[in-house]
Amino acid sequence: MSGGWDENAGTETRPIGDVVDSLGIRATVDDGELVAGAIVILKVIDKDGATRLSLAHSEGLCWIERCGMLRVAERLESDVPSEQ
């Protein structure tokens, strides 16, 4: 990754629902369940071709909730079933 991590690299923040939708991201949420928060990690390629990560989260999530969600997501992502 040539650009690295920069939470504030863009010129301005904006809603990203359209971006997430255009990537085809889907989640399982059953009737009666409430989505209480979200963290989004974006791989962004700028005009010069440099790559960076951008992190966004929903309002109301405290830092400990964000850290916990990231840790659980990391564990889920790395828990790949072994091939037999």
LUMFIMI-110765 format. One record per atom (N, C-alpha, C): residue number from 1; residue in one letter; atom name; z, x, y. Coordinates in Angstrom, 3 decimals. Layout:
# residues N
     k   r    a         c3         c1         c2
   NUM   A   CA          Z          X          Y
...
# end
This chain:
# residues 84
     k   r    a         c3         c1         c2
     1   M    N      0.000      0.853     -1.161
     1   M   CA      0.000      0.000      0.000
     1   M    C      0.000      0.898      1.222
     2   S    N     -1.016      0.792      2.019
     2   S   CA     -1.127      1.702      3.146
     2   S    C     -0.336      1.252      4.368
     3   G    N     -0.214     -0.048      4.604
     3   G   CA      0.464     -0.521      5.792
     3   G    C      1.963     -0.601      5.648
     4   G    N      2.436     -0.906      4.450
     4   G   CA      3.864     -0.966      4.196
     4   G    C      4.470     -2.313      4.505
     5   W    N      5.758     -2.276      4.713
     5   W   CA      6.531     -3.487      4.952
     5   W    C      6.780     -3.633      6.431
     6   D    N      6.422     -4.776      6.977
     6   D   CA      6.726     -5.041      8.371
     6   D    C      6.822     -6.536      8.573
     7   E    N      8.042     -7.029      8.660
     7   E   CA      8.270     -8.460      8.798
     7   E    C      7.667     -9.003     10.095
     8   N    N      7.509     -8.146     11.094
     8   N   CA      7.031     -8.597     12.400
     8   N    C      5.683     -8.001     12.769
     9   A    N      4.845     -7.660     11.791
     9   A   CA      3.592     -6.977     12.074
     9   A    C      2.561     -7.875     12.734
    10   G    N      2.589     -9.171     12.455
    10   G   CA      1.622    -10.078     13.060
    10   G    C      1.916    -10.284     14.527
    11   T    N      0.963    -10.854     15.224
    11   T   CA      1.146    -11.065     16.651
    11   T    C      2.030    -12.260     16.953
    12   E    N      2.021    -13.240     16.066
    12   E   CA      2.865    -14.415     16.268
    12   E    C      3.111    -15.103     14.937
    13   T    N      4.181    -15.873     14.875
    13   T   CA      4.446    -16.637     13.667
    13   T    C      3.810    -18.011     13.815
    14   R    N      3.479    -18.604     12.661
    14   R   CA      2.901    -19.942     12.652
    14   R    C      3.197    -20.574     11.308
    15   P    N      3.086    -21.891     11.202
    15   P   CA      3.251    -22.525      9.891
    15   P    C      2.202    -21.979      8.917
    16   I    N      2.595    -21.812      7.647
    16   I   CA      1.676    -21.210      6.677
    16   I    C      1.363    -22.125      5.495
    17   G    N      1.670    -23.404      5.628
    17   G   CA      1.389    -24.340      4.545
    17   G    C     -0.074    -24.326      4.124
    18   D    N     -0.980    -24.231      5.098
    18   D   CA     -2.418    -24.204      4.786
    18   D    C     -2.793    -22.933      4.027
    19   V    N     -2.142    -21.826      4.353
    19   V   CA     -2.409    -20.560      3.671
    19   V    C     -1.955    -20.654      2.215
    20   V    N     -0.755    -21.156      2.008
    20   V   CA     -0.221    -21.299      0.658
    20   V    C     -1.101    -22.261     -0.148
    21   D    N     -1.494    -23.366      0.460
    21   D   CA     -2.367    -24.331     -0.216
    21   D    C     -3.704    -23.708     -0.595
    22   S    N     -4.277    -22.897      0.296
    22   S   CA     -5.596    -22.303      0.026
    22   S    C     -5.549    -21.292     -1.115
    23   L    N     -4.363    -20.752     -1.407
    23   L   CA     -4.212    -19.812     -2.519
    23   L    C     -4.022    -20.523     -3.855
    24   G    N     -3.899    -21.841     -3.820
    24   G   CA     -3.760    -22.611     -5.048
    24   G    C     -2.389    -22.525     -5.688
    25   I    N     -1.383    -22.222     -4.904
    25   I   CA     -0.021    -22.094     -5.436
    25   I    C      0.537    -23.482     -5.729
    26   R    N      1.072    -23.612     -6.940
    26   R   CA      1.638    -24.877     -7.379
    26   R    C      3.027    -24.612     -7.955
    27   A    N      3.870    -25.613     -7.912
    27   A   CA      5.225    -25.502     -8.471
    27   A    C      5.568    -26.794     -9.197
    28   T    N      6.513    -26.712    -10.095
    28   T   CA      6.983    -27.886    -10.814
    28   T    C      8.201    -28.442    -10.098
    29   V    N      8.057    -29.622     -9.548
    29   V   CA      9.161    -30.326     -8.903
    29   V    C      9.092    -31.763     -9.408
    30   D    N     10.106    -32.176    -10.127
    30   D   CA     10.122    -33.508    -10.721
    30   D    C     10.583    -34.560     -9.716
    31   D    N     10.240    -35.812    -10.001
    31   D   CA     10.699    -36.929     -9.178
    31   D    C     12.218    -36.896     -9.097
    32   G    N     12.744    -37.113     -7.918
    32   G   CA     14.184    -37.116     -7.717
    32   G    C     14.764    -35.752     -7.391
    33   E    N     13.990    -34.680     -7.590
    33   E   CA     14.467    -33.342     -7.230
    33   E    C     14.186    -33.077     -5.757
    34   L    N     15.021    -32.288     -5.147
    34   L   CA     14.898    -31.952     -3.734
    34   L    C     14.687    -30.451     -3.590
    35   V    N     13.625    -30.070     -2.938
    35   V   CA     13.411    -28.646     -2.636
    35   V    C     14.258    -28.337     -1.408
    36   A    N     15.259    -27.469     -1.594
    36   A   CA     16.238    -27.208     -0.541
    36   A    C     15.931    -25.967      0.281
    37   G    N     14.981    -25.167     -0.150
    37   G   CA     14.637    -23.965      0.591
    37   G    C     13.504    -23.234     -0.089
    38   A    N     12.906    -22.309      0.643
    38   A   CA     11.796    -21.543      0.091
    38   A    C     11.733    -20.171      0.737
    39   I    N     11.278    -19.209     -0.065
    39   I   CA     10.976    -17.866      0.417
    39   I    C      9.538    -17.593      0.020
    40   V    N      8.773    -17.063      0.943
    40   V   CA      7.370    -16.750      0.676
    40   V    C      7.143    -15.277      0.982
    41   I    N      6.572    -14.563      0.012
    41   I   CA      6.196    -13.168      0.211
    41   I    C      4.669    -13.133      0.231
    42   L    N      4.111    -12.652      1.307
    42   L   CA      2.662    -12.620      1.471
    42   L    C      2.138    -11.194      1.426
    43   K    N      1.065    -10.986      0.686
    43   K   CA      0.327     -9.725      0.747
    43   K    C     -0.776     -9.965      1.770
    44   V    N     -0.736     -9.229      2.859
    44   V   CA     -1.650     -9.444      3.979
    44   V    C     -2.539     -8.209      4.154
    45   I    N     -3.821     -8.432      4.284
    45   I   CA     -4.767     -7.345      4.566
    45   I    C     -5.244     -7.540      5.995
    46   D    N     -4.978     -6.556      6.854
    46   D   CA     -5.349     -6.711      8.260
    46   D    C     -6.814     -6.381      8.499
    47   K    N     -7.238     -6.494      9.740
    47   K   CA     -8.650     -6.291     10.107
    47   K    C     -9.159     -4.907      9.757
    48   D    N     -8.276     -3.915      9.747
    48   D   CA     -8.663     -2.537      9.439
    48   D    C     -8.614     -2.239      7.940
    49   G    N     -8.207     -3.234      7.134
    49   G   CA     -8.129     -3.038      5.697
    49   G    C     -6.787     -2.549      5.198
    50   A    N     -5.834     -2.349      6.092
    50   A   CA     -4.491     -1.925      5.689
    50   A    C     -3.753     -3.112      5.076
    51   T    N     -2.949     -2.833      4.072
    51   T   CA     -2.197     -3.877      3.376
    51   T    C     -0.731     -3.793      3.760
    52   R    N     -0.120     -4.951      3.945
    52   R   CA      1.309     -5.016      4.248
    52   R    C      1.896     -6.236      3.573
    53   L    N      3.200     -6.279      3.458
    53   L   CA      3.901     -7.451      2.984
    53   L    C      4.535     -8.155      4.167
    54   S    N      4.537     -9.470      4.099
    54   S   CA      5.191    -10.277      5.120
    54   S    C      6.117    -11.254      4.411
    55   L    N      7.296    -11.430      4.915
    55   L   CA      8.294    -12.290      4.302
    55   L    C      8.631    -13.426      5.259
    56   A    N      8.662    -14.652      4.718
    56   A   CA      9.050    -15.812      5.511
    56   A    C     10.004    -16.662      4.684
    57   H    N     10.863    -17.405      5.342
    57   H   CA     11.779    -18.296      4.627
    57   H    C     12.002    -19.553      5.442
    58   S    N     12.414    -20.588      4.737
    58   S   CA     12.671    -21.855      5.411
    58   S    C     13.971    -21.773      6.207
    59   E    N     14.030    -22.605      7.238
    59   E   CA     15.236    -22.654      8.068
    59   E    C     16.413    -23.128      7.227
    60   G    N     17.570    -22.650      7.568
    60   G   CA     18.779    -23.103      6.902
    60   G    C     19.226    -22.233      5.739
    61   L    N     18.375    -21.320      5.270
    61   L   CA     18.798    -20.417      4.198
    61   L    C     19.553    -19.244      4.813
    62   C    N     20.774    -19.040      4.377
    62   C   CA     21.527    -17.891      4.878
    62   C    C     21.074    -16.639      4.126
    63   W    N     21.477    -15.486      4.584
    63   W   CA     21.016    -14.230      3.998
    63   W    C     21.443    -14.093      2.545
    64   I    N     22.616    -14.597      2.197
    64   I   CA     23.073    -14.463      0.815
    64   I    C     22.245    -15.355     -0.110
    65   E    N     21.857    -16.533      0.358
    65   E   CA     20.978    -17.395     -0.440
    65   E    C     19.616    -16.737     -0.630
    66   R    N     19.088    -16.154      0.451
    66   R   CA     17.782    -15.472      0.356
    66   R    C     17.853    -14.302     -0.617
    67   C    N     18.906    -13.489     -0.517
    67   C   CA     19.062    -12.357     -1.444
    67   C    C     19.173    -12.847     -2.880
    68   G    N     19.954    -13.887     -3.099
    68   G   CA     20.115    -14.437     -4.436
    68   G    C     18.814    -14.984     -4.993
    69   M    N     18.061    -15.707     -4.173
    69   M   CA     16.776    -16.259     -4.626
    69   M    C     15.803    -15.145     -4.977
    70   L    N     15.765    -14.094     -4.164
    70   L   CA     14.875    -12.972     -4.445
    70   L    C     15.265    -12.262     -5.733
    71   R    N     16.554    -12.094     -5.954
    71   R   CA     17.031    -11.423     -7.169
    71   R    C     16.693    -12.228     -8.415
    72   V    N     16.923    -13.533     -8.366
    72   V   CA     16.593    -14.387     -9.512
    72   V    C     15.093    -14.384     -9.759
    73   A    N     14.296    -14.465     -8.699
    73   A   CA     12.835    -14.432     -8.842
    73   A    C     12.387    -13.118     -9.467
    74   E    N     12.998    -12.016     -9.048
    74   E   CA     12.668    -10.706     -9.617
    74   E    C     12.976    -10.685    -11.110
    75   R    N     14.109    -11.207    -11.491
    75   R   CA     14.484    -11.240    -12.910
    75   R    C     13.542    -12.127    -13.705
    76   L    N     13.197    -13.282    -13.169
    76   L   CA     12.268    -14.180    -13.862
    76   L    C     10.897    -13.533    -14.024
    77   E    N     10.434    -12.877    -12.990
    77   E   CA      9.113    -12.246    -13.013
    77   E    C      9.070    -11.064    -13.970
    78   S    N     10.165    -10.343    -14.103
    78   S   CA     10.181     -9.164    -14.963
    78   S    C     10.548     -9.495    -16.407
    79   D    N     10.961    -10.707    -16.662
    79   D   CA     11.337    -11.129    -18.009
    79   D    C     10.091    -11.624    -18.758
    80   V    N      9.214    -10.671    -19.085
    80   V   CA      7.966    -10.983    -19.774
    80   V    C      8.248    -11.019    -21.269
    81   P    N      7.886    -12.119    -21.938
    81   P   CA      8.133    -12.155    -23.388
    81   P    C      7.347    -11.062    -24.107
    82   S    N      7.987    -10.468    -25.097
    82   S   CA      7.318     -9.406    -25.839
    82   S    C      6.239    -10.002    -26.734
    83   E    N      5.133     -9.270    -26.866
    83   E   CA      4.047     -9.716    -27.726
    83   E    C      4.374     -9.330    -29.159
    84   Q    N      4.096    -10.224    -30.090
    84   Q   CA      4.397     -9.955    -31.505
    84   Q    C      3.124     -9.883    -32.297
# end
